[in-house]
Amino acid sequence: MTDARERPIDPGLVRRIAGGIRYIVSGTASDWFGPQAPQPPSAPPAIAGRSFDFPVGFNQRTTPRPDEPIGFPELRALADGYDLLRLIDILVKRF
């Protein structure tokens, strides 16, 4: 008979397999700064922090500034329809 040798399993292989199973079950590839997953607080409890924070996924919006009451089309219409604003624009570009 041949002499069988035991080889230990590499911990990195076990970690990758566990990560693959975690991805299959939860659908998230990693917990490291993923989209829609804010970073957990790491400051001591004595630090109050901000009173207002950006909503989760704020930078993933496709429409520019959907929360603003005045958008780009309204500003463009104002610039096209208001002659005094056009004159100021011409003067600013000259100087």
Phi, psi and omega per residue, in radians:
M1 nan 2.696 3.109
T2 -1.435 2.708 -3.119
D3 -1.517 1.926 -3.139
A4 -1.472 2.383 3.101
R5 -1.985 2.522 3.077
E6 -1.539 2.384 3.076
R7 -2.148 2.228 3.138
P8 -1.190 2.617 3.104
I9 -1.371 2.355 3.140
D10 -1.168 2.246 3.140
P11 -1.065 -0.554 3.117
G12 -1.124 -0.637 3.107
L13 -1.151 -0.744 3.116
V14 -1.105 -0.716 3.136
R15 -1.110 -0.738 3.138
R16 -1.175 -0.692 3.110
I17 -1.134 -0.735 3.115
A18 -1.112 -0.687 3.096
G19 -1.130 -0.685 3.094
G20 -1.125 -0.735 3.100
I21 -1.148 -0.701 3.101
R22 -1.068 -0.688 3.123
Y23 -1.160 -0.703 3.138
I24 -1.131 -0.703 -3.080
V25 -1.337 -0.841 -3.016
S26 -1.664 -0.450 -3.122
G27 1.528 0.001 3.096
T28 -1.865 2.309 -3.082
A29 -1.297 -0.640 -3.081
S30 -2.698 2.689 3.077
D31 -1.667 0.231 -3.058
W32 -1.733 1.685 3.083
F33 0.978 0.795 3.101
G34 -1.343 2.872 3.115
P35 -1.193 2.566 -3.140
Q36 1.088 0.294 3.100
A37 -2.230 1.675 -3.106
P38 -1.180 2.717 3.114
Q39 -1.232 2.343 3.121
P40 -1.169 2.621 -3.132
P41 -1.075 2.413 3.140
S42 -2.163 0.031 3.139
A43 -1.420 2.737 3.074
P44 -1.121 2.740 -3.113
P45 -1.061 -0.389 -3.118
A46 -1.248 -0.335 3.138
I47 -1.456 2.124 -3.065
A48 -1.310 -0.696 -3.120
G49 1.480 -2.959 -3.118
R50 -1.434 2.618 3.073
S51 -1.457 -0.431 3.087
F52 -2.136 2.358 3.112
D53 -2.256 2.700 3.126
F54 -1.192 2.557 3.063
P55 -1.149 2.739 -3.134
V56 -1.149 2.338 -3.135
G57 1.335 0.394 -3.067
F58 -1.045 -0.667 -3.075
N59 -1.470 0.088 -3.135
Q60 -1.778 0.152 -3.141
R61 -1.286 2.445 -3.107
T62 -1.568 -0.567 3.104
T63 -1.428 2.244 3.129
P64 -1.137 2.124 3.084
R65 0.839 1.127 -3.121
P66 -1.230 -0.267 -3.115
D67 -1.520 -0.223 -3.090
E68 -1.359 2.486 -3.127
P69 -1.269 -0.465 -3.136
I70 -2.049 2.149 -3.112
G71 -1.831 -3.066 -3.114
F72 -1.116 -0.722 3.135
P73 -1.055 -0.658 3.113
E74 -1.182 -0.702 3.110
L75 -1.159 -0.682 3.101
R76 -1.115 -0.748 3.118
A77 -1.114 -0.668 3.085
L78 -1.117 -0.775 -3.138
A79 -1.155 -0.633 3.135
D80 -1.307 -0.543 -3.042
G81 -1.705 -0.139 -3.075
Y82 -1.975 1.847 -3.027
D83 -1.122 -0.648 -3.132
L84 -1.070 -0.671 3.095
L85 -1.130 -0.653 3.086
R86 -1.153 -0.694 3.114
L87 -1.120 -0.723 3.105
I88 -1.103 -0.703 3.118
D89 -1.086 -0.731 3.118
I90 -1.137 -0.749 3.140
L91 -1.135 -0.676 -3.135
V92 -1.150 -0.698 -3.126
K93 -1.208 -0.504 3.140
R94 -1.298 -0.598 -3.041
F95 -1.837 nan nan
